[in-house]
Every structure is written in structure tokens, then in C-alpha cells.
Amino acid sequence: MDPDTMRGDGGDVYWRRRMSVLVAVLVVVAVVAWACSSGGSGPERTSSAQASPSATPTVDPLLAGLRTLAMGTASPTPTPTPTPSVTTPVPSPAARPRRPGEPCVEQDLVLSLQGGKEQIYAAGSRPNFIVTLVNAGPAMCTIDVGPRALEIRITSGADRIWSTADCVSGDGAEIKELERGVPHVRVLDWDRRRSSADCRSIQQVALPGTYVATARLGGLRSSKGIFHLR
């Protein structure tokens, strides 16, 4: 181009055109560069975003161990079979040894009664009995053998005929020392007359029939002595 044409207004137009072309080129380059950068980073961000949720979280070993321990203790524990208990017998306290002269206890005494030689007594004959009391305890003991304490009673059915405890003067006590194995003996003859607990004067004679004699001492009872009166 003629250099002269570039002077004046023509020169300004020329440079303006050159600047417009340069700006257009820069714009195209910028657009291409942006497209390349956004196209490359977009899939990477999407891939990163998609991969992030599926990533496996890191498990704390301590928490994992606690979970395992909890699962182990949660399992039911089998109930053990009960072992039968063994009861050790408790020995009973030893009884205090009895001292000589202490009162006799009934479980150490043996009371018996024997009839006379005749089991059938003819008219006018008196029935006779032998009462024995034996101490089977470990030591000598004392006991009241008076007519009230050691009673001989004669009955006929439900009828109380006679008793040594009737009409006794005084307290009637008679304390005896019973050595071990040595019997206390009482011999009794009955005159066939009735007696009463209220001590009335009864002169009635027992009628012929069957009678029963028994010795009594506290809770002790002798065997029955059965006899007949004619």
C-alpha cells in the first residue's frame, strides 16, 4: 500500500481494522482456552463427585472392637445346671450330765405293778399288789413316792373304786433317793372297801366282779393288773 494513503484519515482507519482483527483473534483464543479447560475439568469434577459418596469410610479399630465385644456379650449365656447343695447336719448340743441328788426325770424311771399270787380272790381274802419303781438313769436321783404322787388306783369299768390318794393326812410327801438300778418297792393290801376323793366315810364293800389296778406316777402308767373278786 502507498505510504501516503496511510497518512491522515486513511491511516486511522487502517489501524482500527488491525486492532479489531487482533481483538477478535484474542477473543477466539480465550474462548477456545476456556472451552478446553472447562471440558477437561467438568468430567473430573463429576467423577470426583460421584466417587466421593461411594468411598468406603475409614473404620476406627477401637469402635470395631467395642462392637465385637458388645455382640459377644449380647449372645445368650446358657444357664448352668444347679448343683445339689449338701446340707451338713448340725450336731445337737450334748446333754448336760445329771448330778447325783437331782430330781428324777420320767424318761429314766421304770414303773411296774404285779398282782398277788391269786388272780381270783375268794370272799374275805384281800387282793395284794407289789409296785416297783426303778431308776435307770446315770446317777442317783430323788423322787416323791408318797401316796398322792405314787398312786395305786382300782377301777371297775368307768367306776373309780379306790385310790391311795384319797383322804391322806398332811401333804403325804415321801422323798426317796433312788440309786441306779435299785428298785423302790411298795406292797399293798386292799381291804375291798371303796374310797372317795372328798373323804366321805364310806363303809361299802366292793361287790364281786372284775377289777383293774394301775400304778401312776406323774405321766407314767404301769401295766394293768386285772383280778376278780368273789
C-alpha angles and dihedrals in degrees: 000000000000110000089222093062089060092063123089120003093344091062093054092053091051095054092045090056091048092051092048091053091048092050091048091052091050091050092051091048091050092049092049092047091050092048092051093047095046093044092053097044097043098068090042092055091045091049090047091049092049094045094048098069093046094050113117111243118235111257119221108234090216092055091046090052092049091050090051091049091049092050089050095051093044092064112099115262114224113246110246118237108257114248112227110249119236114223113212110216112241110227114237115243113267114256115251110253112250118245122226113266096027118131114279119253119224095236089063095052130087116200122191140167129203127192124229125267091274120065090183114049120204121222111290096018120114123230112234131199138189118215119193129189119191129190109221094174126113096257143024113285138182127239139171109245097172120135092265097046096039099040128186110199130187121201138172110206106309092339116106103218107174142349137182088225092067120102097353114170116230122355091314092219119153114177115202133184111230115203116206110277095359109117125223107222130201123184118202133190116192117211092207093247124130123241134195136211092235092057097239114166103258118178096173115130119223113257124239112277145090121313138183126216122199134177117219132191117170105302093345122105127187124217115278120266108210119196140159132230123209 
